[in-house]
Amino acid sequence: MSILTGFQISRLYDLYNDIDITFTKDIVSTTLFNHKETYLRFSGNHKKCLLYSTSMKKGRVIVNTGDNFIEKTKTAGNIVSLRLAFNIPGKNDIISFFVTAKITGYNAYTEGGSDLNYAFLTYTQRPPDDLIIILGQLLETNINFQKRKDFRIIINNNNYLTLGLTSRDINLVIEKIPRKAIIIDISASGVMAIGVKAFKFHLNKELIIKFSSAANDWQIKGQIIRIDDVEGRNDVVLIGLRLIPETIPVSFKMSIENYLKTTKSNDQAPDKGRSPAKEQAPSEEQTPAKEQAPGEEQTPAKEQAPGEEQTPAKEQTPAKKQAPPPKK
């Protein structure tokens, strides 16, 4: 989870407090939500429940209302505390907190007289900052992803790991047959890759794009919308792929969002007191920046260094020859 300032957290709350998020399998996987640690607490009792959806103001849980659950919560004025928990990446630990709420109604989860019901909750106060950050960043990522759908990220051997990939290789599964390709660039709306000429026969066909990722199982549906020849090569072609929006996982969107935030932060790093040489040499690949670095790379300054040979003392040697005091 990102570390945000109080101002940033308040901004997320003000912008997105009333937008509901359904906790689908994709959302659960992205947020590392822990269903097993979720329950309702009331009057000293605990009741296991399943989070169905939540915003920063209200939520909906699935709960077994048997064993006089409804009557017991009524006795407590329908006031409950919803416990939520999220796993911490790479650790056998969780982040957990309580959200104070009031049960405002019930609805049957299934037909047929089951004890399973939706319980509708209205939060009685602003939720903990952890929940605001988790929900706010999810919503902000989705909005930014749409805004940046045409912004392309060039994929190279230095940045694919930062994007959450383990390789630039992808599998394009067409008619259940996987074929390898290599990513050239990626955006919120599509992918450009390079692959064998056989892809020419699949123009406009739908396919599944499988990315090489250790942490996430990214399998996104797409369509080949463009095939271009590669100059000087007869064995491969450029493949333009359109991503089908409703199949794009949230974790994929967040990976691109985090990458863009990271690169933007690096671009602004000079404000934090970097030396000029480091400011003008953002990466090993950008050798032109090194050539323009002050001091060593400004070769014109060396070419104009005759000042060392034509020192002021030598230029003033006539004054020494005309020095009257020694002659006297």
N, C-alpha and C positions, 0 to 999 in steps of 0.2 A: 504494500500500500504506500502511496506517495505521502511524503510529509508536506503538509500545506500550512500556510499561516492562517490565523484567525480571520483575516480579511478574505482570503481565498475561499475558506469554508463557508463564510457568510454569503459570499457571492454565489456559490453553488446552490446554497439553500434558497436564496431569493429567486434564482433563475428556474430551478427545477423542482421546487418542493411539492408541486401538485401532480407530477407526472408519474403514473403507475408503471411498474416493471413487473412482468410476469416471470417467475423463476422457472424458466424452462431448463432442459438439460444443458443447453448451450450456456445460459447465464450462470447456472450452478457451477459448471466446469470452469468458466472464466473467472468467477469471483472466489472459487474454492469454498463455496458455501457448504456448511456441515449440517445436514438435516438431522443427524442423530443427536445433536446437541441442542435442538430447538424444542422449547416447551413453554407452556403458560404457567405462571405462578399466581396464586390467589389464596388469600387467607391461610397461608402456611402450607398449601397444597401445590402439587406439581401435576401438570397434565401434558403428555406428549402431544405434539401437533406437527403439521406439515405446512411450511410457508408456501402459499400459492402465489401471492403477489404483494407488493408493497410500494408505497411512495414514501415521502418524508413526513406525510401527514396522516396516512391511513394504511391499513393492511388487510389482507384476507388470509386466514389459515384454515386448514382442514383438520377437524378435531372429532374424536369419538365422544358424542354427548351422552353416552350411557353412564350408568352409575350416578345419576342425578346431577350431572355436571351443570346443566342449565340452572337448576335450583340453587346449587352451591354458589355459583357466580352471582346470582341475583342477591343472595344474602350478603355478598361482599360489595353490593352496589354496582355489579358488573365491571368493577375495576380489576384489571389484571396487569401483569408485567410479562411482556413477550421477550423471551430470551433468544437471541440470535448469536450464531457463532460462525467464524470463518477460519479455515486452515491457513497457516502461515507457510508460504512456499519454502521448501527445503528444510523445514523443521517439523518435529513431532509436537507441535504446539498450536494453539488456537487463539484468536482474538474473540472475546465474547462480551456482550453487554445486554442490558435490559432496556426495553422501551415501554414506558408506562402508557396504558391504553384503556379505553372503555369499549366493552362489547355493545354494539348498537343493533345487532340483529343476526339471524341465522337463515340459512337456506340449505335445502337438501343437496347433498353431493351426488347421490344417485337415486333413481326411482326404486320403489319397492320396500320402503320402510327401514332402510339401513340406519344405524346410529351415526354414520359419518355425515357431518354437516360442514358447510362453510360457516365460519364465524367472522363477522365483519367488525373490524377494529378501527376506532378513531383515536389517534395518539393525542394525549392530553397536554403534551408539551413538546417543545422541539426535541427531536431525537438526538442521541449521542453523535459526536463529530464523526466517528468511524463510519456510521451508516450514511451520513451525508456525503462523505468522501466517496464511498463505494458506489452509491447510486448516482451521485453527481457526475463522477468521471465516466460512468457507463453512458449516461445520457449525452454528455458533452462529446464523447468520442463518436457517437452515432451521428450527431449533428455535424461535427467537423469532417467526418468521413464523407458525407454527402457534399459538403462545400468543396472538398479537395478531390473530387472524383476524376478530374482531368489532370491533376498534378502527378507527374511521373517521377519515380525514383529509379535512377540508374543502378542496377545491381552489379557489384564487382566483388572481387575476392576479399575486400576489406570491410564491406558493410553487410554482407548477407547474414552473418551471425547476429549483428545488432537487431536485425529484423526478425529474429527468432527462427531462422532457417539453419539447418545443419549442412546444407549443400545448395548449390545453384541448380542442381538437377531436379527436374520435375517429371512426373509420369502423366501423360495424356491418355486417358482411357476412353477409347472409341469402340463402340460395339463390343465391350467387355475385353478388348485387347489393349494392354498398356504399351505405350511407345514413349521412349525417353526423349527429353528435350532439355535445353538449358535456358534459364531465364536471362533476358537482356534488360528488361525494366518492368516495373510493376506500378499499378495505381489502384485507386479505389474502384475503378470501373473495368480494368482490364489488365492483361499481361502481354508482353511481347517476348517471344522465345525464338530459339533457333533449333531446327530439327531436320530430319531427313526429308528428301523430296516427296516421299510417299504421302506426306500430309496434304499435298496438292489435291489429292482425290477426296479429301474430306471437308472441303470448303462449305461453310454454312451448316455443318453438322454439329449437334450438341455432343458434349463430352464431359468427363469428370477430370478436374485438375487436382492431382495429388502432390502436395508440397512435402519436402523433406524437413520435418520439424520434430524435435525430440519432445518438447513439452506439449504440443497440440497436434491433434489429428485433423489437419486441414485438408478437406476434400470438398472442393467447390465446383458446382456445375457451371459450365460455360459453353461458348460457341465459337467456332473458328470463323472469323469474319473477314480475314485478310491473309493472303499469301503473297509474299514478294520474293523475287530472286535475290541472291546475295552476289554482289559484284565480285567476279574473279573466282567464284565457287560454283561447281556444277552438281555437287553432292548434297547440299543443304539449302533450306529456304527459311525466310523469316515468317513467323506465324503470329498473327494478331488474334488475341483471344478476348472475348467479352465475358465478364463475370456476371452471372445471374444474381441480382441483388439479394433476393430473399434466401439464397443459399449461403451467403457469406457469414461465417461465424463471427461472433462478437470478439473472440480472442484474436482473430485475424485483424479486425478493425483496430483493436487496442494496440496491437503490435506495430502497425503503421503509425498510429497516433503517437506512441511513445518514441518511435524512431525519429519522427519529425520534431518532437519536442527536444530530444537529445541533440540533434544536429543544430537546431535553432539556439539551444543553450551554448553549444560549442562556438557558434558564430559570434555570440555576444560575450564570450569569455574574456576578450581584451579589456572589458570594463572592470574586470576583477583584478587588474594589475599585472597582466602578463608582460613580459619583455617584448619589445618590438620585433625581435627575430622570431619569437614564437607566434606572434600575432599574424605574421605574414607567411607562416609555414604550417597551414592547417593539417596537411597530411603528406605522407611520403610521396604520394602520386603527383601532387601538385608541385612539380619541380620548378615551374616558372616562378612560383611564389618565392622559392629559395633563391632564384637568380636575382630577384628584386629586393632581397633582404638588405637592410642597411649594412654598411661596413664592408664585410667581405665580398658581397655580391655586387656592389656598385662599382664595377670595374672602371667606368668612365672616370671616377674619382682618382683611381690609380694612374690612369693615363694622363691625368692633369696634375700629377704629383711632381712636376718639375720644380715645384717650390722647394723640394728637398735639395735639388741640385743647384737651383738658382736661389740660394738663400739670400736674405737681405744683406748679410755680411759681404757676400761676393758682389752684389749689386752696388754696394757702397765702397768698394775698394778704391775708386778714384779719390775719395775723401782722405784715405790713408796716405796716398802718394803726395797729396797737396797739404799734408799736415805741417804748418809753419813752425810749431814749437820745437821739433827736433832739429830743424835746420838752424835755428838760432842758437 
